[in-house]
Amino acid sequence: MSSAKQDHCPGVLRLHDAADGLLARVRLPGGRLSASALAAVAAAAELGNGIIELTSRASLQLRGLRDPALATEILADAGLLPTRSHERARNILASPLAGRHPLSQLNPDTVVDALDQALCSDDSLVDLSGRFLFGVDDGSGMLAHPVDVLIGPGGSVEAALKAARRGATGFITGALPTPGPALPLGPLVQSDRLVALTFMPPLARLDPTGARALAGLASGFRLSVRRTLTVLDIDPSQVPSLTRQLNALGLVTDPRSGWVGLTACAGLGACRRAQFDVRIAAARRAEQRDAAAGAEHWAACERNCGLIPGARLMGTR
């Protein structure tokens, strides 16, 4: 098993000292984020430089924290820190449509809950590496990210935990889903005929004002490894209005947008290794491209932080 001492992944309690100050990473098992939790994240972000980042592991980061103790209290009160001993180990991805995709064979939420509870109750996993990643696929094949341990339909939580205890990687319990297409931006009809609406903030960043406004539009959201958010179970008649409200907040809903598939690392001012302002370069690129260009990741140094599988690497020099 990997030890927590062998990696430097931050959490809420173990912070990373970045160029722009202390950075906290908030785990969201299954990518689930309630509206009240998002409002709490916005409040915590105001104790820093006001940047909320979506990560390639469907979690959130807060940058430049000046009062980490108060930020921790705010996040804990919102239910985002149910455990202190295992908080960095709660790395669980799940299908972003949460069992609503036409190919889904199960509701992953029940599996995520069982896995999260069992993981946090297992003292032998208290030092599990913050990089170790579980995945729960509902059969739709929409995880779109490599994981260390995958639970597919019919899989066992206990088998997944046993694999984690021995430090296994590439372990699969249950059926192996056929990889499906990436979840597109915009509306998608669920298996129950309601609609899921997926959107993204440009370069995966929100500010507290925008986050609070977003929290007022829905009861909850699902984050994906593509740094998108999805609102589930929308009445079809409400989709146009919600789309307009999201666009008014500067969020991207058009699958043809130049922002689609475009990501960047933290960049100059936020990382000591950054060699140039990669985020400005990426924003200029967004004006010139469209989604057909494919996934591109702009990196400001040779470490290529945030690079997702299959993305074309841009900007490193």
N, C-alpha and C positions, 0 to 999 in steps of 0.2 A: 504494500500500500504506500502511496506517496505521502510524504509528510508535509504539513503546512509550512515547515521550516524550509522546504525546498522550492518554494515559489514565493512570489511577491505580490500575488493578486490582492488588491485591497478589498475591504468590506466596509461596513458601517463603523465597526470598532477598530479595525486595523486600516489606517488611512495611508494613502500614497502621497508623498511630498513631491508634487509636480512644480513646474516652473511658475505656475500661477497660484500656488498655495496647496492646501490639503484637499485631497480628492477622496470621496467616499463612493463605493459601489453598492447599490441596493439590489439584492437578489429578489426576483419575482418568479417563484416556481410556476411553471406552466405559462409564463408570460402574462399572468393575470394582474390587472391593476384596476382597483375600484376608483370611482370618481372621488371619494373622500380621501383615499390614499394619494391620488394625484394632487389634490389640494394640499395635503401635508407635505408632499415632495416640493411643491412650489414654495411653501413657507420655509422649509429647510434650505432651499436654494437661495433664498433671500439673505441667509446668514453667510453666503459666499459671494461669488462674483455673478450670480444670477444665471448660470448656465446649467441646464439639465440636458444630459446626453443620453440617447438611446444607443445601446451597445449591440454588437453582433452576437451576443448571447441572450438577447431579449431581457436585458436588465437595464438599470438606470445608473447614471453617474452624476454626482454633484461636485462642482469644482470650486476651488478657492475658499473653502470653509474657514471662517474666522472663529466660530464658536462651535466646534464639533460636538461638545457635550450637549448643548442645547439642541443641535440638529438631531443627535441620537435620540434624545427625549421625544422630540416631535415625531420622528419616524416610528419609534416604539409605540407611542400612544395611538398611532394610526394602524397598528398591527403589522408593520413591515419588519419588525425585529422580534419574532416570537421566540427566538432562542439566541442566547449570546455565545454559548459554547460551540454551536454548529453553524453559525450564521454564514460563514464563507463556503460551507459545504453544500448549501441549498441550491445547487446548480442543476435545474431541471427544465429542459425544453419540452414543449408539447405542440401538437398541431394547432396552428393559430385559429382554425375555425372550430376547434373544440367539439368535434363529433358531428358538426352540422354539414360537412362536405358530403356530396352524394356518394363518395366512395368510403366514407367512414364506417367502421364496424364497431366502435365503442365510444363511450364518453370518456375522454382522457382525464377529465377533472377528478373523477373518483380515484383513478390510478395515481395521479399526481398527489392528491391529498394523502393517500395511503403511503406512498413512497416518502413524501416529505415528513410525515409523522414518524414513520419507522426510522428514517435516516437520523432525525433529530433525537431519537430515543436510544440510539446505538452509540454507546460510549467508545466502542472500538473505532468509530469513524469520526471522532472529534477532530483528528488531525488530518482528515482527508484533504488532499490538495485542493486549493481554490480553483485549480484548472480542471479538475475531474468533472466530467459532464455526463449527466443522465439524459436520456431522451424517451419520451412516451409518444408513440405514433399510433393514431387511431385507425390506421389502415389506408389513409388517403395519401401517404407518402409525401407529406408537405413540410416535414421538418427542415429540409434543405440545409442541414449542417451536420458535419461528422460529430459523433458522440462516442464516449468511452463504453457506455452500457446502454443498450436500447431495449425498451419494453414494447413489443408489438402486440397485436391482438392475441389474447390467450396467454400472454406472458405473466410472469410471477414477480412480484415485488421482492420476495425473499431471495429468489435467484439473483435478482439484480444487486441486492445488498451483499450477498455472498461474493459475487464477482468484484464488487468494490472493495471488500475487505482484503481480498488477495491482490488488489491492484491490477485487475484484468483490464485490458483495453480491447475494443472491437467485439465485446461480448453481446450476444443477442438472446433474449428470452422471448418466446412467442413467435408468431409468424413474422417474417421479414416482408414489410410492405414494398411494393414496387414504387420506386421514386416517382413522384408526381411533379407537375409543373409548379413553378413558384406562384405564390398567391399574387394576383395582379391588383393594382390599385383600382379603386372604383367599386361598384356594386357587384355582388355575386349572389345568385339565388341559392339559398340553403336547401337541404333535403326536405325541410318542412314548408318550403315556399316563402318563408320570410327571407330577409335580405341581410347579408353581411357587407359592410362598407369599409374598405381599407384605404388608408391614407398615410402620408408621411410628412414629417417636418424636413425642410431642406437641410441637407448635411446632418440630419439626425439630432438637431438641437431645438429645444424649447426654452423660453424664458418664463419666469414666474407668472407674469401677466397672461401670457398665452396659455400656460398650463391651467391656470384657474378658469379662464374662459372655456377651455376645452372640457374641463371637469363639469361645467354646467350644461353640456350638451348631451351627455349620456350617463348611464349609471356605472359603466365600466368599460374597459378596453382590454384588448389582447395584443401584446407585443410579439413581434417575430424577429428571427435572426436577420431579416432584411431591413431591420430598423423601421418597420412599419407599425401602425396601430390599426386595430380593427374593432368596429362596433358591431355586435351581433344582434340578431333577432329584431330587425327593423321592419316595421310595416312598409310594404312597397310604396305606399302613397307618401311616406315621410322622407323617402330617399332624396328627392330633389332639394327639399328645404335644408336637410342636414348637409348635403353636399355644398350648397351655397354658404352655409354658416362656417364650414370648415375652410373653404376657400377664402372667406373674409378674414380668417385668422392667419392667412399665409400658408396654409397646409395644402399639400399637393394631393389631388384626387384623380388627375388625368393620367392614365397609363402611358400616354404618348409624351409626357413631359420630359424635358432634358434632365430633370432631377432624378428621374427613375434610374436606379442602378448606379448612381453616382455617390460615392462615399469618400471621406477624407479622415485622416488622423487628426489628433488634437491640434497640431501645428505650432507655428511660431507664437511665443508668448505663453503657451500652455505646457510645452515640453522642452526640456533643456537640450535635447538632441536635435530639435527641428532646425533645418538649415534655411528655410524660407517660408513665406506665408502661404502654405499649401491650400488653405481654405479659400482665400481670395482667388487663387488660380483655379480651383475646382468650381467656384461660382461663375467665373468667366466661361469655363468649359460648358456649364449647364446652359448658357445662352446660345451655344453653337451646336449642340447635339440634340438627339432625341433618343427615346428609349431603345430604338433599333440598334444603337451603337453597342449595346450589351453592357454588362457590369464593368465599372471602372473604379479603381480605388487610388486616391491620391495620397502619397506618403511623403513626409518631409525629411525622412532619413532612411538609412538602410535597414532599420528594424521592421519597417512596413506594418506597424501596429494597426489593427482593425481590418486587415486584408481578409476577405472572405473567399472561400473556395470558388474558383472559376472566374474571378474578377481579373481584369487586365490591370496590371500595375502601372501607375502613372506618377510622374513627378519626382521620383527618387533621383538624386544626383550626388 
